[in-house]
Each structure stands twice: as structure tokens, then as C-alpha cells.
Amino acid sequence: MKARRHAAVTLAAAVCALLLVVPAAGAWAPADSAAVHPGVQTFTNGAQCTANFIYQDASNVYIGQAAHCSGTGSSTDTNGCTSKSLPDGTQVQVDGASKPGVMVYNSWNAMQRLGEKDANTCQYNDLALIRLDPVDVAKTNPSIPFWGGPTGVNTTGTQAGDEVESYGNSELRGGVSALSPKEGKSLGDDAGGWTHQVYTVTPGIPGDSGSAFIDASGKALGILSTVELAPLAGSNGVGDVAKEVAYMQSHGGPGASIVSGTEPFTGPLSPV
């Protein structure tokens, strides 16, 4: 599963300016019938992942997956500055879409073009955007199944014990949708806030890679990048999506932002 001073300044500025796109009334398909939404499966040259959020700029609508979903190396190749990926322009099959989407941004490819050297950025910047064909935008909804939201973007990180929610959709669950919603706790941030160590009672499994994590208020927190054995068995490495989007926006990628859900956030199932 899978310029330092200049970058730090531009990244910090971009994070502060990060805004949530609010869809116009009626712009999205109804959540209960939308074929394309966060949590659907994506297939890149046969590799299966789970989509995270819907993104939008002035011209296009995108669905997100992890950059490593298009990786061409082994499952242990996780450093985006050295691990190879399929090129931008690669077609990606999005479950529910009539036509293949196109991978127009991949953080691994971007960092390698730019010669990124910051170790934390290289290791944890794991975002790709798939541009949806216009015919499929009309049947897209940005709400996260079961949980609703996102209600915004978390730019402050997490502390140990903070509540988190996710929605995985690996085919290894055999279509048992009751196993898809996941609830858990953050174990705290790491790597300068680039990653959140998260433990969920039902851990992520292969095929969940790229799925969305939201915080206790429904804000977009991160993207599932790795399933780990430490510090706890079943803990997950979740890349910080605010930093990943800010990097994309300030390093030649689309000017797209995460779209808010049309469905209200339901809140944690257990007390926070």
C-alpha cells in the first residue's frame, strides 16, 4: 500500500488560504442515488483503491485517490520522491462512472519533477486527482457514505485520543457494506503534521488505500496511505489532506479544493 525553505513558506501560505468549495444548490446528484461519490473503488492498471473526496476548480470535477495507487514498484516503495508511478494522463476506471477518468495530478510525479528534498513531504505526500468525464459529473455527489460531510478541511491536525471516522470499500470485504464505516482514535501527528497515526477497531485492509478520514466535526482530515503494525497493530498512516492539497495548488497542480458534502455530518457513534 500503498527548495526546503521556499517550499515551507509557500506551503504554509497555501494551507492558510485553503478554502472549501461550496456546491451550488442542485449542482450534484442526490446522495442516495449518485453513482460516483467518495468511497467508490478506483482501478489504475488493475490496482484497486478507494476514492477519498470530490474536488472542484473553475473548470473540472475530480475524484481523489492515493498517489501510490498508480505506483509501478512493490508495496514497500512508499517514498514519493524515489518511487515510480504511471504517468499523468493515465486512464483510471472509477466505479459507477460511464467513462474512464484521467489522472491529471500525482504528487509522486510532481515531487520528482520538482526535485523535492524534504524528507517528510517525500514520505507522506500521497495524493492523486482523477478528472471525471463531464458525462459523469451529473451523477456525482461529494458526501461521504454513512457519515455525511465533509464539513470543511482540518488544518490544525489531531492530538492523541481525538475521534476520527473513515469509509473503506475494499473488494476483500465481499460487498458487506456494514464493514465499510470505520471509527477510531488518532494516536497523534507525526512528521511535522504531514501524517496522522490513527487506530480504528476495524483496521484498513488492501483496497482501502486512498480512502477519506474525517475528524469528529466532519472536517476532511486525511487520506489512508499505509496500514501498519506499529505503534499498534492495525494502526493506519493517514496523510494530511490539507498539506497535500496545498502542495498541489502551489506546485503546478490543479487549483482544485475539496467539495463539501450535501448531507449533514452524522457525528461520531461513540462519545468523543
N, C-alpha and C positions, 0 to 999 in steps of 0.2 A: 504494500500500500504506500498503495502509495500515490572616489568620488565621495568617501565616507562622510566628510563634513558637509559637502554640498547635498548629499542625499538626505542627511539627517535634518538639515534646515528645510529643504523642500518637502520632505515627508511630514514634518511636524506642522508646517503651514497647511498642507493639504488635509491632514486629519482635522485640524481646527475648522476648516471650511467645508467639511463633508456634510452634505445635506441629503435628506431622504426625499425621493421623488414621490409626490402625492398624485395618484392617478385621477384623472377627471371622472366625474360621475358617469357610469355606463361604459367606461372605456375597456373594461375587462369582462371576460365571460363569467357567468355565475360560478362561484366557488364549487357548488355541489355538482356541476356538470362539466367543468373545464377539463379538457383532455391533457393540457400541459400546465404544470404547476411545480413548485418546489417539492422535492421528494420523488419525482419520476426518475426512471432509470435512463442513463445515457450510455451509449455504446460507441467507443472510439477504436476502430480497427479491432473489434472483438472484445476489448476491455470494458468491463461493466463498472459503472459508478452510479452514485445517487446525486441528483441535482440539488443545489442549495437554495439560492434566492433567484428572483427575477430582477433584472437590471434594465435601465432605460436611459437613453440620451435623447437628443432632439430628433434623431432620425430612425433609431432602431430599438428593438426589444431583444434582450439577451437572456439566456438561462446560464447559471454558473455551474461549473464542476471544478474539481481539483486539477491543478496543472499536471500532477503525476498520473492522472487517468490516461494521458496520451504519452506517457513515458515509454521509451523503447528498450530500457535496460531491465535489470532484475528488480525484485521488490525491495531490495536493500539499497537501491540507488535513490536517495531521498534529498540529496543536496542539489538544489535547483541551479546552482552555478556550474555544476560539473556533470549533472545527469542529463541525458539526451531525451528529447521529445520529438514527436511528429511535428511537422512544420505548421505555422499559422496557415490557414486556408484548408486544413484537413476537414473533411466532412464528418459529422457526428450524428448518429441516429438518436433522436430524442423520443422516448416512448410517448405515444399519443400524438406526435406531430405527423402531418401528412408528408412532409418533405424533410430531407436531412438538413440539420443546421450546419453552420460553418464556424469552426474555431477561429475567431479573429484576434484573440489575445491569449497568450500563455505566459505566465510570469517567469517560467524557466527560460523560455526562448528570449524574453525581453531582458532578463538579467544577463544572459550570456552575450547578447548583442551589445549591451551597455558596459560589460566588464565589471559588473557588481562585485565588490570585495568584502562587504560587511558580512561577517560570519552568521549573525542571527538572521539577517534578511535572506541570505542564500539558503539557509536550512529550513526556514519556516514560511517563506512567501510562496504559496501554493494555490494559485487561483487561475482559472481559465474561463473565458466567456465564449459562449456559443451563440452566434447570431441566429435568431429564428427567422424562417421564411415568413414574409408578410401574410401568407395564407393561414399560418398557424397562430399569428398574434391574436386573431379574433377568438380563438378558443383557449386562450391563456388566462390564468388567474394567479396573482402573486402570493396568495395566502398559503401558509404552511398547514398541511393537513393536520387535523386533530387539535392542534394548539391555536391556530389563528395567528394573526400578526404576519410579518414583523411590524412593530410599532415605532421603530426608529433604529438607530445604529448606536451600539455601545462603544464609546470612545474612551472609557475610563478603566476598562479591564475588570478583573474579578479578584476577590480575596478568598482564601480558604474557607469553605463552608457555604459559599454563595450557590444558590439554586440555579440549575440550567436545565433546558429541555432540548430535545432533538427529535428528528424523524428520519429513521433509516429505512431503506427499501430494498435490501439485497434479495436477489432471487433465491439465495440459500434459505430464506425463511419459508419458501414454498407457498408464497401467497397468503400467509397467515398475517393479515393486516394488524391484528391485535398486538403483534410483537414489534410493530414499527415505531410507535411512540416510545421515547426513552426519557427518563427523568433522572437527574443526578445532582452531583455537587462538584463545584470547582475545587481543585487542590491548590489553587493559586496560579499566578502568572510566572512566566519564565522568559529568559532571553530578551530582556528589555521590553516585555509586553508583547512580543511577537507571537507567543504561543500560550495557551491556557491548558494546564493539565486538568482533565475532567474525568470523574469516575461516574459511570452510570450502572445501575443494577443490572440492566440488560446491556452488555457491552457491545460496541460496534464490531461488525464482522466484515469479511471481504465482500465488497459490493456496496457497503455503506459509505465508502470513501467519497468525500466531497459533500456529504450531507450537512445541512444547516444546524447550527446551535444558536439558541436564543437565551437571553438571561431571564431573570424572574419577573421582569416587567415587559417581556416580549420583544426587547430590542435585539437586533441582529448582533450576535457576538462573534461567531467564528465558523470555520469550515473544518470538518473532520479530515485530518491528514494522515494520522497513524493510530494504530491500535497497539498498545504497549503492555509490557509485563511489570514495569516499574514506573512510579513508586508503588503502585498497587496493581495486582493482576486485573486486567480488564479496563485499565485506565486508557484514556484517549488523548492523543495530541491534537489540539484544536487550534488551527492558525487564526490569528486575529484578523477578522474581515475588514475592520476599519483601516488598519495599516495596509492590507493587501489592496483594497480599492484605492486608497490614497496613493500608493506606489504606482498603480496602473495609470491613474489620472495625471500624475506628474512625470511619467516616464514614457510618454508616447503612445499609451493605450487609449481606448475609447474613454470619453468623458462621461461614462455611464455611472449611475448611482443605484443603490438598492431601492426597489419599489416597496412601498408599504402595502400590507395586506388589506383586502376589503373586508375580511372577517375579524371581529374583535378577538383579542388575545384572551384565552380562557383562564389563564393563570395556572400556577403550579397545582398539582393534585395533592401534594403533601404540604404541611405547614413549612413556611420559609423561616 
